[in-house]
């Protein structure tokens, strides 16, 4: 129970954690995603007979946003604001520009449209997407550097190879059992995306930040929903 609470706190954007909490939390990120996915499946099952597909997709996205308090979307906006200009993520903190707003809008539209058109496999995608997105966060953190002293630095420094291995085995076995080959293709794409994003930010910004961690989760969820709708 401690590990789940810690992981929820970390993903929610907590700033006061210690090394032990960061290790436990990173290992439990997929568990947090599984809990969120289960909540989405329950909402989908309860609302599906009463709502049109378009409206239900918006409701499901709203539940997902409420679960993280909108911090991941805020991180997406801040990250893209920074990448558009020449300043670092820290110097852009609190600034709101057009690129970030466009990125947030595109992510939201992609998620809503993908959830709407997935069809019969919607429940599977709702269950697995939050899990796989937070598993990709573990990949993103492993081996990362950070430009500032912050929560992401503590996380990156305390994610060990065995944390990544255990999180990967648990996540992929569960995903394979639920969705078969389709889940493996989605997982492969998300892992490649996480590695590319990590390497790019390490070169471009000198490391990752709490904002880029939130952006990674949002973009991974959008990519996962789109892949489940397309494969």
N, C-alpha and C positions, 0 to 999 in steps of 0.2 A: 504493500500500500504506500509505503514511503517513496518508493521509486516512481510510482505513477503520479503522486502529488508533486514530487520534485520536477518531473518532466512537464507537467502542466504548467508549473510556475515558470520554468525556463522558456518554454515555447510562448507563453503569454507575455514575455518581455521583462521578467524580473531582473533587477540589477544587483541584488545582494545575495550572492550564493558563494559557497566555498568549493574547494576542489572535489571533496567527496560527493557533494550534491551534483556537480557537473558531470562526474563520471557516471553516477547512477542515472541521472536524467537523460544523458545521451543514449545510454543503453535502452532506456524505456520509451524513446520517441516513437518507435513503431507501435508500442502498446497504446500510447495516446491516440495515434492515428486510427487504430482499430476501434477504440471506444467512440471516437467521433464518427467513424464510418457506420458503426452499429446504430448510433443515434439517428443518422441520416436515413438508414434503411427503415427504422421504425416510423419516422415521420413520413417517408415515402409511402410505406404500406398503409398508414392511417389516413393520409390525405388523398391518395390516388383515386379512390372512388368518387371524390367530391370536387376535384379541381381539374381543369383542363391542363394538358401537358405543359403549355407555356407558363401558366401561372404557378404550377407545381415546381417547375425548375427555378423560378425566382424565390419561392418559399424555401426550397432546399439550400439555395445559395445563401439566403439570409440566415438560416440556421448555422451554416458553416462560418459565416462572418461573425455572428454573435458569439460563437464558441471561442474565437480568438480576440474578440473585442475590436476587430478591424485593424489590429496592429500590423498584420502582414500586408494589407493593402497600403497602409501608411509607409511601411518599409519599401514596398514596390515603388511608390511615388518618389520617395526620397532617393532611392538608388538610381532610378532613371533620370531624375533631376541632376544628379551628380555626374552620371556617365555622359550626359549631353554636353556638359561644360568642361572646364579645365580644373575645377576645384575638387578637393577630396570629399569623401562622404561626410567627414566631421565638419568641414567648412560649410557644407550645404545643409546641415541639420536645421530643420525648421523652415527651410525655404520651399516654396511651392511654385513650380513652373509648368509650362505647357507640356513638355515631354513626359513628366511624371503623370499628369492628368490623363494624357492620351494612353499611356501604358496601363493605368488602372482601368480605364474604360474598355480597352481591348481585352484585358484579362477577364473582366466581368462578363462582357458580351460572349467571349469564347466559352466560358464556363456555362452560362445560361443556355446558349444554343446547343452545346454538346450534350448537356444533361437532357435537354428536351428531345433530341433526335436519337438518343441511344436505344430506346425501345425496350425490348424484353430483358435485356441485360443491364438495365439501369440499376437494379438493386446490387448487382455484383460490382459495378463501377463505383457506386456510392460507398460500398463497404471497403473496397481496396484502395481507392484513390487517396484518401487521407493517410492511410498506412504507408503506401509507397512513397508519397511525397515527403513524409517525415523520415522514412528510411533514406531517401536521397539526401536529406539534410545531414545525416550521419556521414555519408560519403563526402559531402561538401565540407564538413568540418574537419575530417581526418586529413592531416597534412597541411592544413591551411595556415597562413600567417595573418596577423592583424596589425593594422596601422596604429591603433590606440589601445590603451588599457581599458577593457570593457568586458562584458559578459561573454561575448563571442571569443575573446582571447582565452578566457578561462576554459571555455568549452573545447576550443581547438587544441589547447595544450594538454587536455586530459582525456581526449578520445584516443584510446589505444587500439592496436590492431585487433586484439581479441574482442573489443567492443564492436568494431565494424564487422568482424566475422560472425559473432553471435547474432547481431541485429540482421545481418544479411540472410543467414540460415533460417532464422525464425520467420522473417518477412517473406522470403521466396517460397519456402515450403508451404506456408499458409496460402499465399497467392496462387501457387500452382495447384493446390488442392481445390481452391474455390473456382478458379477460372481457366486452369490448364495452360495450354501453349500461349494463349492470348496474353495472360499475365506476364509471361516471360518476356515477350516482345515489349510490353509496356515498361517492365522493369529495366530492360536493357537500354531503352531510349532515355529513361529518367536518369540512370546512372551515368550515361555518356553526357547528358546535359549538365548534371551536377559537376562532373569533372571539368568540362569545358568552362563552366561559369566560375569555378574556383580558380582555375589557372588564369583566366582572363582578369579577374579581380585582383589576383596576386600581382599581376604585371601592371594593370591599369591604375589600381588604387593603393597598391602596397599591402593589400590584405583584405580580409572580409570585415564585416561590421554587423551589429544586431539588425540594422535595416536590410542588409543584403541577405541575411538569413531568412527574414520574413519574405523578402522578394523571391528567394529560391523556393520556399514552400508554395507561394501563390502561383508562380510560373509552373512548377512541377504539377500542381493540381490541375491547372488549365491544360497542360500537355497531356496528362493522364486521361482526363475526361475526353479530350479530342481524339486520342488514340483508341480508347474504348468505343467511341462512336464511329470510328473509321475502320478498325480492323475486323 
